[in-house]
């Protein structure tokens, strides 16, 4: 048999050759011949067999994929478990390395510190000690108020001249200031004179029993009531018989303090005379600091003294 004219021949010698070897009596390789049709293959059976093989192959592939997935899942789970086991071991090892209760340092066994529930007293106020004679018990003299042989203020040096102390307060003042001091309970007056370049300053401190008395004496003082100048010990007479001088008065605590400033040559002190004004201000500042220092010293001593 040929497929069209001039087509190729199956076999040799021009004889027809059956590719399926479908001669009668020959075995059917597919086992699909139907009775009565020995030369024609059973195409339906062949198709069904092919489909069956495809199904088996697909099921095998699906089954293999499932097995592979299960295997991978098992490997991952095993790795996770192993990792957790390692972490637990590390955690256990870390815990085991911590010191046990018996290894921790214990207390010293000494007594526990105790603290008083009572608040400490506030520090003493220095001004309290110089505001009343009952508390102001530190030594008081011309030497404690005016120590040394000179004083220096901001680089300006003043030589100390004569000093005096009197219980007759009226003897240390002039112009009617005596009765004012006495009326308010003045106990004593200390004076000292300092000089520099022809300018002399007498500084005086009147002592009272209480702050209110000293303050009242200064309030009652009027113009012309001043501290008497103290000359001598190398200081010429000043502020006597006519020359104009400068006077100041103030108080702090139970002390009233005064200054009288003038020229030893008899020259007047006029407004704008910085030389005389500076000297008077320096001496007033100096004695104020001396009074404050008394309060500070006694307050410090009281703060460290044991309670009685």
Buried (B, 14 or more C-beta within 10 A) or exposed (E): EEEEEEEEEBEEEEEEEEEEEBEEEEEEEEEBBEEEEEEEBBEEBEEEBEEEEEEEEEEEEEEEEEEEEEEEEEEEEEEEEEEEEEEEEEEEEEEEEEEEEEEEEEEEEEEEEEEEEEEEEEEBEBBBBBBBBEBBEBEBEBEEBBEEEEBEBEEEEBBBBBBBBEEEBBEBBBBEBBEBBBEBBBBBBBBBBBBBEBBBBBBBBBBBBBBBBBBBBBEBBEEEBBBBBBBEEEBBEBBBEEBBBBBBBBBBBBBBBBBBBBBBEBBEBEEEBEEBBBBBBBBBEBBBEBBBBBBBEBBBEBEEEEEE
